[in-house]
Amino acid sequence: MCVDARGRDLDVWNSCTHAHEVWLGGEAAGRSARYDSLKIPGFVSTTVYRMDRDPNEVYVVVAFKDKESYHANARDPKQDERFRRMRELLAEDPEWHDGEIIASNSA
């Protein structure tokens, strides 16, 4: 369980994706960063990391308010379409690491 800035308890679920972009320009990361504009039920946030050692290596963390919202999105045919467009920009299939966010801090 996480607590937000207002002290509210949140049951937040996430998927962390590890991938290598084909194109150095960062198009895959840019597409992930626009995820919030899609108004997906239960969506909380997206964070995209680009690795110093390899600028084509990215980690994308997408958080949902709960596990049920996350899985509902994963089963949505529109999400499958978004993934297939994103996959075209990756050198190989991404690694998926799903789990509960148990702590999060910000300034």
Steps between C-alpha positions, in 0.01 A plus 500: 500500500633845406400834648463799269603860575165561675542199729248283315569126483547370146511139385728565200599232249765542232671349203868570443610433143862463393572543128752614240387754244596449138521871431718724718257792469287378790168453319400203719563698817308795358198285423502359852519848648171591323314209665324732746311677219307179419269519808538129584293398806721452805813649339718686753835585337774415254874545561756439225869446580780512242819323610832687506701198388282441191274780371290242311416318825182617673290404799135602501299486822122528463294516821129426547280560804462126556577159355151466349536824299841389378371163381189654341729726296724207407197314361370801305538457120591872475796438730609212279490737198711757691749232599534371142578853374754542779656158435598613149742744663672240719797279416340199672199412712508690829540339841196550726523526879164545673442569868359718775660836577569478873678835548531825305641836609522838335605849600 
